[in-house]
């Protein structure tokens, strides 16, 4: 069984990701915010698991200079 996670930006763009297990969904949801810059948020949903919410970015961008 695969689990489909839907990501949607607040501007309306959507993307779906298929993951192989509940554990993979949990890992994705817990780690994805570390890939998003602070101030960026996306809606996330997995209908199969009844999960929906908002992921907020925690990545702080640094200037390499």
N, CA, C and O atoms as a Tripos MOL2 file, in Angstrom:
@<TRIPOS>MOLECULE
protein
  260   259    65     0     0
PROTEIN
NO_CHARGES

@<TRIPOS>ATOM
      1 N           0.8420   -1.1830    0.0000 N.3       1 UNK1
      2 CA          0.0000    0.0000    0.0000 C.3       1 UNK1
      3 C           0.8820    1.2400    0.0000 C.2       1 UNK1
      4 O           1.8820    1.2930    0.7160 O.2       1 UNK1
      5 N           0.5170    2.2290   -0.7960 N.am      2 UNK2
      6 CA          1.2450    3.4910   -0.7800 C.3       2 UNK2
      7 C           0.3640    4.5770   -0.1710 C.2       2 UNK2
      8 O          -0.8640    4.5060   -0.2260 O.2       2 UNK2
      9 N           1.0040    5.5640    0.3990 N.am      3 UNK3
     10 CA          0.3200    6.6770    1.0320 C.3       3 UNK3
     11 C           0.6340    7.9310    0.2280 C.2       3 UNK3
     12 O           1.7980    8.2440   -0.0230 O.2       3 UNK3
     13 N          -0.4070    8.6410   -0.1730 N.am      4 UNK4
     14 CA         -0.2230    9.8420   -0.9710 C.3       4 UNK4
     15 C          -0.3030   11.0650   -0.0710 C.2       4 UNK4
     16 O          -1.3030   11.2930    0.6080 O.2       4 UNK4
     17 N           0.7620   11.8420   -0.0810 N.am      5 UNK5
     18 CA          0.8210   13.0840    0.6810 C.3       5 UNK5
     19 C           0.6560   14.2250   -0.3210 C.2       5 UNK5
     20 O           1.3620   14.2880   -1.3270 O.2       5 UNK5
     21 N          -0.2710   15.1110   -0.0370 N.am      6 UNK6
     22 CA         -0.5160   16.2630   -0.9030 C.3       6 UNK6
     23 C           0.0480   17.5070   -0.2280 C.2       6 UNK6
     24 O          -0.2640   17.8000    0.9260 O.2       6 UNK6
     25 N           0.8820   18.2330   -0.9660 N.am      7 UNK7
     26 CA          1.4200   19.5020   -0.4970 C.3       7 UNK7
     27 C           0.7850   20.6080   -1.3130 C.2       7 UNK7
     28 O           0.6670   20.4930   -2.5330 O.2       7 UNK7
     29 N           0.3740   21.6790   -0.6500 N.am      8 UNK8
     30 CA         -0.2320   22.8050   -1.3530 C.3       8 UNK8
     31 C           0.3020   24.1000   -0.7760 C.2       8 UNK8
     32 O           0.2830   24.3110    0.4370 O.2       8 UNK8
     33 N           0.7820   24.9690   -1.6640 N.am      9 UNK9
     34 CA          1.2390   26.2780   -1.2130 C.3       9 UNK9
     35 C           0.0210   27.1660   -1.0120 C.2       9 UNK9
     36 O          -1.0700   26.8610   -1.4950 O.2       9 UNK9
     37 N           0.2150   28.2600   -0.2990 N.am     10 UNK10
     38 CA         -0.8890   29.1660   -0.0620 C.3      10 UNK10
     39 C          -1.2430   29.9590   -1.3180 C.2      10 UNK10
     40 O          -2.2670   30.6410   -1.3550 O.2      10 UNK10
     41 N          -0.3980   29.8710   -2.3450 N.am     11 UNK11
     42 CA         -0.7340   30.4980   -3.6310 C.3      11 UNK11
     43 C          -1.5000   29.5360   -4.5330 C.2      11 UNK11
     44 O          -1.9350   29.9230   -5.6180 O.2      11 UNK11
     45 N          -1.6720   28.2830   -4.0980 N.am     12 UNK12
     46 CA         -2.5020   27.3350   -4.8280 C.3      12 UNK12
     47 C          -1.7740   26.2390   -5.5890 C.2      12 UNK12
     48 O          -2.4240   25.3440   -6.1280 O.2      12 UNK12
     49 N          -0.4380   26.2770   -5.6540 N.am     13 UNK13
     50 CA          0.3100   25.2160   -6.3340 C.3      13 UNK13
     51 C           0.2320   23.9330   -5.5130 C.2      13 UNK13
     52 O           0.3210   23.9710   -4.2860 O.2      13 UNK13
     53 N           0.0650   22.7890   -6.1950 N.am     14 UNK14
     54 CA         -0.0160   21.5190   -5.4850 C.3      14 UNK14
     55 C           0.9920   20.5200   -6.0330 C.2      14 UNK14
     56 O           1.4090   20.5860   -7.1890 O.2      14 UNK14
     57 N           1.3620   19.6040   -5.1670 N.am     15 UNK15
     58 CA          2.2510   18.5080   -5.5410 C.3      15 UNK15
     59 C           1.8570   17.3070   -4.7000 C.2      15 UNK15
     60 O           1.5260   17.4520   -3.5230 O.2      15 UNK15
     61 N           1.8890   16.1310   -5.2920 N.am     16 UNK16
     62 CA          1.6140   14.9110   -4.5340 C.3      16 UNK16
     63 C           2.8620   14.0410   -4.5110 C.2      16 UNK16
     64 O           3.6260   13.9760   -5.4740 O.2      16 UNK16
     65 N           3.0370   13.3830   -3.3860 N.am     17 UNK17
     66 CA          4.1820   12.5030   -3.1780 C.3      17 UNK17
     67 C           3.6510   11.1660   -2.6840 C.2      17 UNK17
     68 O           2.8420   11.1250   -1.7560 O.2      17 UNK17
     69 N           4.0920   10.0830   -3.2890 N.am     18 UNK18
     70 CA          3.7090    8.7470   -2.8360 C.3      18 UNK18
     71 C           4.8050    8.1950   -1.9420 C.2      18 UNK18
     72 O           5.9810    8.1900   -2.3060 O.2      18 UNK18
     73 N           4.4010    7.7330   -0.7660 N.am     19 UNK19
     74 CA          5.3500    7.1650    0.1950 C.3      19 UNK19
     75 C           4.9170    5.7420    0.5360 C.2      19 UNK19
     76 O           3.7240    5.4400    0.5290 O.2      19 UNK19
     77 N           5.8770    4.8680    0.8330 N.am     20 UNK20
     78 CA          5.5640    3.4380    0.9660 C.3      20 UNK20
     79 C           4.9320    3.0030    2.2870 C.2      20 UNK20
     80 O           4.3470    1.9210    2.3550 O.2      20 UNK20
     81 N           5.0360    3.8240    3.3430 N.am     21 UNK21
     82 CA          4.5450    3.3560    4.6460 C.3      21 UNK21
     83 C           4.1410    4.5290    5.5320 C.2      21 UNK21
     84 O           4.4530    5.6840    5.2430 O.2      21 UNK21
     85 N           3.4350    4.2060    6.6240 N.am     22 UNK22
     86 CA          3.0660    5.2390    7.5990 C.3      22 UNK22
     87 C           4.3110    5.8640    8.2060 C.2      22 UNK22
     88 O           4.3510    7.0690    8.4560 O.2      22 UNK22
     89 N           5.3300    5.0390    8.4430 N.am     23 UNK23
     90 CA          6.5790    5.5410    9.0030 C.3      23 UNK23
     91 C           7.2600    6.5370    8.0690 C.2      23 UNK23
     92 O           7.8340    7.5280    8.5190 O.2      23 UNK23
     93 N           7.1930    6.2650    6.7590 N.am     24 UNK24
     94 CA          7.7860    7.1820    5.7840 C.3      24 UNK24
     95 C           7.0330    8.5080    5.7660 C.2      24 UNK24
     96 O           7.6410    9.5670    5.6110 O.2      24 UNK24
     97 N           5.7080    8.4520    5.9230 N.am     25 UNK25
     98 CA          4.9110    9.6790    5.9940 C.3      25 UNK25
     99 C           5.3030   10.4750    7.2380 C.2      25 UNK25
    100 O           5.5010   11.6870    7.1620 O.2      25 UNK25
    101 N           5.4130    9.8060    8.3640 N.am     26 UNK26
    102 CA          5.7860   10.4770    9.6070 C.3      26 UNK26
    103 C           7.1690   11.1030    9.4990 C.2      26 UNK26
    104 O           7.3770   12.2300    9.9500 O.2      26 UNK26
    105 N           8.1040   10.3890    8.9110 N.am     27 UNK27
    106 CA          9.4570   10.9150    8.7510 C.3      27 UNK27
    107 C           9.4520   12.1270    7.8250 C.2      27 UNK27
    108 O          10.1230   13.1220    8.1020 O.2      27 UNK27
    109 N           8.7040   12.0500    6.7320 N.am     28 UNK28
    110 CA          8.6250   13.1660    5.7970 C.3      28 UNK28
    111 C           8.0690   14.4100    6.4970 C.2      28 UNK28
    112 O           8.6210   15.5030    6.3720 O.2      28 UNK28
    113 N           6.9750   14.2280    7.2310 N.am     29 UNK29
    114 CA          6.3400   15.3640    7.9040 C.3      29 UNK29
    115 C           7.2530   15.9620    8.9690 C.2      29 UNK29
    116 O           7.2360   17.1730    9.1840 O.2      29 UNK29
    117 N           8.0420   15.1380    9.6310 N.am     30 UNK30
    118 CA          8.9190   15.6740   10.6740 C.3      30 UNK30
    119 C          10.1830   16.3200   10.1150 C.2      30 UNK30
    120 O          10.7450   17.2110   10.7520 O.2      30 UNK30
    121 N          10.6440   15.8890    8.9370 N.am     31 UNK31
    122 CA         11.8900   16.4390    8.4070 C.3      31 UNK31
    123 C          11.6950   17.5010    7.3330 C.2      31 UNK31
    124 O          12.5900   18.3200    7.1260 O.2      31 UNK31
    125 N          10.5530   17.5180    6.6400 N.am     32 UNK32
    126 CA         10.3700   18.4710    5.5500 C.3      32 UNK32
    127 C          10.4970   19.9320    5.9900 C.2      32 UNK32
    128 O          11.0610   20.7290    5.2410 O.2      32 UNK32
    129 N          10.0030   20.3170    7.1620 N.am     33 UNK33
    130 CA         10.1580   21.7230    7.5700 C.3      33 UNK33
    131 C          11.6160   22.1810    7.6460 C.2      33 UNK33
    132 O          11.8930   23.3730    7.5100 O.2      33 UNK33
    133 N          12.5440   21.2600    7.8590 N.am     34 UNK34
    134 CA         13.9580   21.6490    7.9260 C.3      34 UNK34
    135 C          14.5100   21.9850    6.5410 C.2      34 UNK34
    136 O          15.6040   22.5380    6.4310 O.2      34 UNK34
    137 N          13.7610   21.6550    5.4800 N.am     35 UNK35
    138 CA         14.1670   21.9790    4.1170 C.3      35 UNK35
    139 C          13.5430   23.2830    3.6170 C.2      35 UNK35
    140 O          13.9520   23.8260    2.5910 O.2      35 UNK35
    141 N          12.5480   23.7740    4.3560 N.am     36 UNK36
    142 CA         11.8590   25.0100    3.9740 C.3      36 UNK36
    143 C          12.4490   26.1890    4.7480 C.2      36 UNK36
    144 O          12.6880   26.0880    5.9520 O.2      36 UNK36
    145 N          12.6820   27.3030    4.0570 N.am     37 UNK37
    146 CA         13.1880   28.4870    4.7730 C.3      37 UNK37
    147 C          12.1690   29.0130    5.7830 C.2      37 UNK37
    148 O          10.9650   28.8100    5.6270 O.2      37 UNK37
    149 N          12.6650   29.6880    6.8170 N.am     38 UNK38
    150 CA         11.7970   30.3460    7.7840 C.3      38 UNK38
    151 C          10.9050   31.3170    7.0220 C.2      38 UNK38
    152 O          11.3750   32.0370    6.1410 O.2      38 UNK38
    153 N           9.6270   31.3350    7.3570 N.am     39 UNK39
    154 CA          8.6810   32.2160    6.6790 C.3      39 UNK39
    155 C           7.9280   31.5450    5.5510 C.2      39 UNK39
    156 O           6.9770   32.1170    5.0180 O.2      39 UNK39
    157 N           8.3400   30.3240    5.1700 N.am     40 UNK40
    158 CA          7.6470   29.5780    4.1210 C.3      40 UNK40
    159 C           6.8000   28.4900    4.7830 C.2      40 UNK40
    160 O           7.2800   27.7330    5.6260 O.2      40 UNK40
    161 N           5.5360   28.4320    4.3840 N.am     41 UNK41
    162 CA          4.6250   27.4220    4.9280 C.3      41 UNK41
    163 C           3.9030   26.7220    3.7910 C.2      41 UNK41
    164 O           3.6180   27.3300    2.7590 O.2      41 UNK41
    165 N           3.6090   25.4450    3.9800 N.am     42 UNK42
    166 CA          2.8190   24.6880    3.0160 C.3      42 UNK42
    167 C           1.7590   23.8800    3.7590 C.2      42 UNK42
    168 O           1.9710   23.4300    4.8850 O.2      42 UNK42
    169 N           0.6220   23.7090    3.1040 N.am     43 UNK43
    170 CA         -0.4260   22.8440    3.6520 C.3      43 UNK43
    171 C          -0.0520   21.4080    3.3010 C.2      43 UNK43
    172 O           0.4560   21.1440    2.2110 O.2      43 UNK43
    173 N          -0.3000   20.4950    4.2120 N.am     44 UNK44
    174 CA          0.0070   19.0850    3.9750 C.3      44 UNK44
    175 C          -1.2110   18.2590    4.3510 C.2      44 UNK44
    176 O          -1.9050   18.5640    5.3210 O.2      44 UNK44
    177 N          -1.4700   17.1970    3.5680 N.am     45 UNK45
    178 CA         -2.5950   16.3170    3.8660 C.3      45 UNK45
    179 C          -2.2980   14.9030    3.3790 C.2      45 UNK45
    180 O          -1.6740   14.7030    2.3360 O.2      45 UNK45
    181 N          -2.7560   13.9410    4.1490 N.am     46 UNK46
    182 CA         -2.7180   12.5330    3.7440 C.3      46 UNK46
    183 C          -4.0820   11.9630    4.1210 C.2      46 UNK46
    184 O          -4.3190   11.5970    5.2730 O.2      46 UNK46
    185 N          -4.9750   11.8940    3.1330 N.am     47 UNK47
    186 CA         -6.3460   11.4570    3.3970 C.3      47 UNK47
    187 C          -6.4140   10.0410    3.9530 C.2      47 UNK47
    188 O          -7.2620    9.7460    4.7960 O.2      47 UNK47
    189 N          -5.5320    9.1670    3.4920 N.am     48 UNK48
    190 CA         -5.5380    7.7780    3.9490 C.3      48 UNK48
    191 C          -5.3390    7.6870    5.4570 C.2      48 UNK48
    192 O          -5.9450    6.8460    6.1210 O.2      48 UNK48
    193 N          -4.4850    8.5590    5.9930 N.am     49 UNK49
    194 CA         -4.2010    8.5450    7.4330 C.3      49 UNK49
    195 C          -5.0100    9.5900    8.1980 C.2      49 UNK49
    196 O          -4.9290    9.6600    9.4250 O.2      49 UNK49
    197 N          -5.7800   10.3930    7.4900 N.am     50 UNK50
    198 CA         -6.5710   11.4290    8.1480 C.3      50 UNK50
    199 C          -5.7170   12.5510    8.7110 C.2      50 UNK50
    200 O          -6.0560   13.1380    9.7390 O.2      50 UNK50
    201 N          -4.6150   12.8520    8.0440 N.am     51 UNK51
    202 CA         -3.6960   13.8830    8.5130 C.3      51 UNK51
    203 C          -3.8580   15.1240    7.6430 C.2      51 UNK51
    204 O          -3.9090   15.0300    6.4160 O.2      51 UNK51
    205 N          -3.9380   16.2800    8.2840 N.am     52 UNK52
    206 CA         -3.8950   17.5440    7.5490 C.3      52 UNK52
    207 C          -3.3580   18.6140    8.4840 C.2      52 UNK52
    208 O          -3.5360   18.5460    9.7000 O.2      52 UNK52
    209 N          -2.7030   19.5930    7.9010 N.am     53 UNK53
    210 CA         -2.1530   20.6660    8.7030 C.3      53 UNK53
    211 C          -1.2450   21.5520    7.8790 C.2      53 UNK53
    212 O          -1.2810   21.5340    6.6480 O.2      53 UNK53
    213 N          -0.4340   22.3230    8.5690 N.am     54 UNK54
    214 CA          0.4800   23.2600    7.9290 C.3      54 UNK54
    215 C           1.8930   22.9900    8.4320 C.2      54 UNK54
    216 O           2.1260   22.8660    9.6350 O.2      54 UNK54
    217 N           2.8320   22.9000    7.4920 N.am     55 UNK55
    218 CA          4.2420   22.7620    7.8480 C.3      55 UNK55
    219 C           4.8970   24.1240    7.6620 C.2      55 UNK55
    220 O           4.7500   24.7530    6.6140 O.2      55 UNK55
    221 N           5.6220   24.5780    8.6860 N.am     56 UNK56
    222 CA          6.3100   25.8640    8.6300 C.3      56 UNK56
    223 C           7.8120   25.6260    8.5800 C.2      56 UNK56
    224 O           8.3570   24.8320    9.3460 O.2      56 UNK56
    225 N           8.4680   26.3270    7.6650 N.am     57 UNK57
    226 CA          9.9030   26.1650    7.4840 C.3      57 UNK57
    227 C          10.7170   26.5820    8.6870 C.2      57 UNK57
    228 O          10.3820   27.5390    9.3860 O.2      57 UNK57
    229 N          11.8020   25.8420    8.9200 N.am     58 UNK58
    230 CA         12.7070   26.1510   10.0340 C.3      58 UNK58
    231 C          14.1360   26.3890    9.5700 C.2      58 UNK58
    232 O          15.0160   26.6410   10.3930 O.2      58 UNK58
    233 N          14.3820   26.3140    8.2550 N.am     59 UNK59
    234 CA         15.7300   26.4700    7.7050 C.3      59 UNK59
    235 C          16.1070   27.9420    7.7040 C.2      59 UNK59
    236 O          15.4100   28.7730    7.1220 O.2      59 UNK59
    237 N          17.2110   28.2540    8.3570 N.am     60 UNK60
    238 CA         17.7210   29.6180    8.3620 C.3      60 UNK60
    239 C          18.7760   29.7320    7.2760 C.2      60 UNK60
    240 O          19.7910   29.0370    7.3040 O.2      60 UNK60
    241 N          18.5270   30.6130    6.3210 N.am     61 UNK61
    242 CA         19.4740   30.8160    5.2270 C.3      61 UNK61
    243 C          20.6240   31.7050    5.7090 C.2      61 UNK61
    244 O          20.4050   32.7190    6.3710 O.2      61 UNK61
    245 N          21.8330   31.3140    5.3690 N.am     62 UNK62
    246 CA         23.0020   32.1020    5.7650 C.3      62 UNK62
    247 C          23.7270   32.6090    4.5310 C.2      62 UNK62
    248 O          23.7320   31.9510    3.4900 O.2      62 UNK62
    249 N          24.3270   33.7600    4.6480 N.am     63 UNK63
    250 CA         25.0980   34.3410    3.5620 C.3      63 UNK63
    251 C          26.5190   33.8090    3.6550 C.2      63 UNK63
    252 O          27.1650   33.9860    4.6880 O.2      63 UNK63
    253 N          27.0320   33.1560    2.5970 N.am     64 UNK64
    254 CA         28.3640   32.5270    2.6700 C.3      64 UNK64
    255 C          29.5140   33.5370    2.6840 C.2      64 UNK64
    256 O          30.6700   33.1350    2.8100 O.2      64 UNK64
    257 N          29.2310   34.8270    2.5580 N.am     65 UNK65
    258 CA         30.3240   35.8250    2.5370 C.3      65 UNK65
    259 C          30.9030   36.0290    3.8960 C.2      65 UNK65
    260 O          31.8250   36.8270    4.0600 O.2      65 UNK65
@<TRIPOS>BOND
     1     1     2 1
     2     2     3 1
     3     3     4 2
     4     3     5 am
     5     5     6 1
     6     6     7 1
     7     7     8 2
     8     7     9 am
     9     9    10 1
    10    10    11 1
    11    11    12 2
    12    11    13 am
    13    13    14 1
    14    14    15 1
    15    15    16 2
    16    15    17 am
    17    17    18 1
    18    18    19 1
    19    19    20 2
    20    19    21 am
    21    21    22 1
    22    22    23 1
    23    23    24 2
    24    23    25 am
    25    25    26 1
    26    26    27 1
    27    27    28 2
    28    27    29 am
    29    29    30 1
    30    30    31 1
    31    31    32 2
    32    31    33 am
    33    33    34 1
    34    34    35 1
    35    35    36 2
    36    35    37 am
    37    37    38 1
    38    38    39 1
    39    39    40 2
    40    39    41 am
    41    41    42 1
    42    42    43 1
    43    43    44 2
    44    43    45 am
    45    45    46 1
    46    46    47 1
    47    47    48 2
    48    47    49 am
    49    49    50 1
    50    50    51 1
    51    51    52 2
    52    51    53 am
    53    53    54 1
    54    54    55 1
    55    55    56 2
    56    55    57 am
    57    57    58 1
    58    58    59 1
    59    59    60 2
    60    59    61 am
    61    61    62 1
    62    62    63 1
    63    63    64 2
    64    63    65 am
    65    65    66 1
    66    66    67 1
    67    67    68 2
    68    67    69 am
    69    69    70 1
    70    70    71 1
    71    71    72 2
    72    71    73 am
    73    73    74 1
    74    74    75 1
    75    75    76 2
    76    75    77 am
    77    77    78 1
    78    78    79 1
    79    79    80 2
    80    79    81 am
    81    81    82 1
    82    82    83 1
    83    83    84 2
    84    83    85 am
    85    85    86 1
    86    86    87 1
    87    87    88 2
    88    87    89 am
    89    89    90 1
    90    90    91 1
    91    91    92 2
    92    91    93 am
    93    93    94 1
    94    94    95 1
    95    95    96 2
    96    95    97 am
    97    97    98 1
    98    98    99 1
    99    99   100 2
   100    99   101 am
   101   101   102 1
   102   102   103 1
   103   103   104 2
   104   103   105 am
   105   105   106 1
   106   106   107 1
   107   107   108 2
   108   107   109 am
   109   109   110 1
   110   110   111 1
   111   111   112 2
   112   111   113 am
   113   113   114 1
   114   114   115 1
   115   115   116 2
   116   115   117 am
   117   117   118 1
   118   118   119 1
   119   119   120 2
   120   119   121 am
   121   121   122 1
   122   122   123 1
   123   123   124 2
   124   123   125 am
   125   125   126 1
   126   126   127 1
   127   127   128 2
   128   127   129 am
   129   129   130 1
   130   130   131 1
   131   131   132 2
   132   131   133 am
   133   133   134 1
   134   134   135 1
   135   135   136 2
   136   135   137 am
   137   137   138 1
   138   138   139 1
   139   139   140 2
   140   139   141 am
   141   141   142 1
   142   142   143 1
   143   143   144 2
   144   143   145 am
   145   145   146 1
   146   146   147 1
   147   147   148 2
   148   147   149 am
   149   149   150 1
   150   150   151 1
   151   151   152 2
   152   151   153 am
   153   153   154 1
   154   154   155 1
   155   155   156 2
   156   155   157 am
   157   157   158 1
   158   158   159 1
   159   159   160 2
   160   159   161 am
   161   161   162 1
   162   162   163 1
   163   163   164 2
   164   163   165 am
   165   165   166 1
   166   166   167 1
   167   167   168 2
   168   167   169 am
   169   169   170 1
   170   170   171 1
   171   171   172 2
   172   171   173 am
   173   173   174 1
   174   174   175 1
   175   175   176 2
   176   175   177 am
   177   177   178 1
   178   178   179 1
   179   179   180 2
   180   179   181 am
   181   181   182 1
   182   182   183 1
   183   183   184 2
   184   183   185 am
   185   185   186 1
   186   186   187 1
   187   187   188 2
   188   187   189 am
   189   189   190 1
   190   190   191 1
   191   191   192 2
   192   191   193 am
   193   193   194 1
   194   194   195 1
   195   195   196 2
   196   195   197 am
   197   197   198 1
   198   198   199 1
   199   199   200 2
   200   199   201 am
   201   201   202 1
   202   202   203 1
   203   203   204 2
   204   203   205 am
   205   205   206 1
   206   206   207 1
   207   207   208 2
   208   207   209 am
   209   209   210 1
   210   210   211 1
   211   211   212 2
   212   211   213 am
   213   213   214 1
   214   214   215 1
   215   215   216 2
   216   215   217 am
   217   217   218 1
   218   218   219 1
   219   219   220 2
   220   219   221 am
   221   221   222 1
   222   222   223 1
   223   223   224 2
   224   223   225 am
   225   225   226 1
   226   226   227 1
   227   227   228 2
   228   227   229 am
   229   229   230 1
   230   230   231 1
   231   231   232 2
   232   231   233 am
   233   233   234 1
   234   234   235 1
   235   235   236 2
   236   235   237 am
   237   237   238 1
   238   238   239 1
   239   239   240 2
   240   239   241 am
   241   241   242 1
   242   242   243 1
   243   243   244 2
   244   243   245 am
   245   245   246 1
   246   246   247 1
   247   247   248 2
   248   247   249 am
   249   249   250 1
   250   250   251 1
   251   251   252 2
   252   251   253 am
   253   253   254 1
   254   254   255 1
   255   255   256 2
   256   255   257 am
   257   257   258 1
   258   258   259 1
   259   259   260 2
@<TRIPOS>SUBSTRUCTURE
     1 UNK1         2 RESIDUE 1 A UNK
     2 UNK2         6 RESIDUE 1 A UNK
     3 UNK3        10 RESIDUE 1 A UNK
     4 UNK4        14 RESIDUE 1 A UNK
     5 UNK5        18 RESIDUE 1 A UNK
     6 UNK6        22 RESIDUE 1 A UNK
     7 UNK7        26 RESIDUE 1 A UNK
     8 UNK8        30 RESIDUE 1 A UNK
     9 UNK9        34 RESIDUE 1 A UNK
    10 UNK10       38 RESIDUE 1 A UNK
    11 UNK11       42 RESIDUE 1 A UNK
    12 UNK12       46 RESIDUE 1 A UNK
    13 UNK13       50 RESIDUE 1 A UNK
    14 UNK14       54 RESIDUE 1 A UNK
    15 UNK15       58 RESIDUE 1 A UNK
    16 UNK16       62 RESIDUE 1 A UNK
    17 UNK17       66 RESIDUE 1 A UNK
    18 UNK18       70 RESIDUE 1 A UNK
    19 UNK19       74 RESIDUE 1 A UNK
    20 UNK20       78 RESIDUE 1 A UNK
    21 UNK21       82 RESIDUE 1 A UNK
    22 UNK22       86 RESIDUE 1 A UNK
    23 UNK23       90 RESIDUE 1 A UNK
    24 UNK24       94 RESIDUE 1 A UNK
    25 UNK25       98 RESIDUE 1 A UNK
    26 UNK26      102 RESIDUE 1 A UNK
    27 UNK27      106 RESIDUE 1 A UNK
    28 UNK28      110 RESIDUE 1 A UNK
    29 UNK29      114 RESIDUE 1 A UNK
    30 UNK30      118 RESIDUE 1 A UNK
    31 UNK31      122 RESIDUE 1 A UNK
    32 UNK32      126 RESIDUE 1 A UNK
    33 UNK33      130 RESIDUE 1 A UNK
    34 UNK34      134 RESIDUE 1 A UNK
    35 UNK35      138 RESIDUE 1 A UNK
    36 UNK36      142 RESIDUE 1 A UNK
    37 UNK37      146 RESIDUE 1 A UNK
    38 UNK38      150 RESIDUE 1 A UNK
    39 UNK39      154 RESIDUE 1 A UNK
    40 UNK40      158 RESIDUE 1 A UNK
    41 UNK41      162 RESIDUE 1 A UNK
    42 UNK42      166 RESIDUE 1 A UNK
    43 UNK43      170 RESIDUE 1 A UNK
    44 UNK44      174 RESIDUE 1 A UNK
    45 UNK45      178 RESIDUE 1 A UNK
    46 UNK46      182 RESIDUE 1 A UNK
    47 UNK47      186 RESIDUE 1 A UNK
    48 UNK48      190 RESIDUE 1 A UNK
    49 UNK49      194 RESIDUE 1 A UNK
    50 UNK50      198 RESIDUE 1 A UNK
    51 UNK51      202 RESIDUE 1 A UNK
    52 UNK52      206 RESIDUE 1 A UNK
    53 UNK53      210 RESIDUE 1 A UNK
    54 UNK54      214 RESIDUE 1 A UNK
    55 UNK55      218 RESIDUE 1 A UNK
    56 UNK56      222 RESIDUE 1 A UNK
    57 UNK57      226 RESIDUE 1 A UNK
    58 UNK58      230 RESIDUE 1 A UNK
    59 UNK59      234 RESIDUE 1 A UNK
    60 UNK60      238 RESIDUE 1 A UNK
    61 UNK61      242 RESIDUE 1 A UNK
    62 UNK62      246 RESIDUE 1 A UNK
    63 UNK63      250 RESIDUE 1 A UNK
    64 UNK64      254 RESIDUE 1 A UNK
    65 UNK65      258 RESIDUE 1 A UNK
